[in-house]
Each structure stands twice: as C-alpha cells, then as structure tokens.
C-alpha cells in the first residue's frame, strides 16, 4: 500500500512538472526564429529550472566544462564537444520530477524512494528528445544513460561497455566528480585525492577506463575548474 501511494505521489509530481516545463519550452521556442537562438534559450530555461529545484549552479558549470575537456582529450572533435558541453548542462533535467525532501534526506533512501529517483533518467529523456536540436538530442541520450555502469550494473537498462554512448560515459565521470566535490546531506565534501583514488578503483566497473585515463591526464586542469567555482575552499584538499 505504501509503495502504491508513494508511486502515485511521484507520478503526480512528474506530470505537473513536465506539463509546466513543456509550456515554458513551447513559449521559449516560439520566441525565436532560428534554431541556434532556440537551442541557447531552451538550455538557459532548463538550467534555470534545475537551479530552482536545488541544483548547484557551480556544479552545472563544472560538469559541463569537465565533460568538454574529456571529450576533446578523447579526440571527439571540437564541434561534437561544443554540443557535449551544452548537453551536459541539461542532462539532469529529470530531477525536477523528484521531491526536494528526497534529495535532502540525511539517511539512506528507502527502496520506494530510490526507485522513484531512478525514474529521473527516463523523465529527462522524454523532455529532451521532444526537441529536434543537437544538444537536446544528445542530452536526452545522456539523461537516459548516465547512471549505466561499464559492467552492466547500472540503471535503467543495464547497458554495458560500449553499448553506452560515449557522451554518457564521459558525463557519468564528470557528474560523479561534481557531486563528490561538494557536501550533501549525510556526506561531507571529498578531497580531490580521494576522488582520484575512487575513480581508479571504479574503472572497468562503473566507468570506462579510457575516460578515467584522460581524466587523470587532465587532473590539474580539472582541479582548477573545481576550485575556481567554489565559494569556500576546504582547508586540506589532500587529506
């Protein structure tokens, strides 16, 4: 019974937020007569929505910048990486369907809560794939796949290895680093050294080892990105 009630509440919130965002996106689309302006305006709209729902603006920028660096280092090409940079600002738009109190919990999520959180990948996909614009189409793929694991242990589709789009494999790493580098309820900020150790241990399990390799090659530049956007700096980064 409790599971059915929780699922109903999640569905109601998802539908309400999706309708609200779709109206705003339609209005935004109609304001411009060329796709470049439309694309930029829609990205700005969704970033604003994410921030309103509790996403950290610095974290959005960090993930976007890190993703572009990793893509370029993997030889994906400037044009593709420009699209990746935009897409990696909005891939988490599905989070607007999740109640803020779930993300703000100090203790572990219940089974029902975690199952609800997992739906943000599909919700985000539905929103983004509805717009025939390059960064939104790529963002849709990333939304659906950024919690898939290299070994097939992720969600929602248990994809593995190169079944997972390269953009999703890149953002999976950038997303994890961006999250661990800041505190959240129940967890303090990780030192950069601890994050690097974690990435190494998760290569070929959770992450593509090629992406981890280029992350390590670019670790100083990435560290600078993480440091630059922080309002406060922990006293010991390598503790």
Order of alpha helices (4+ residues) and beta strands (2+ residues): alpha-alpha-alpha-alpha-alpha-alpha-alpha-alpha-alpha-alpha-alpha-alpha
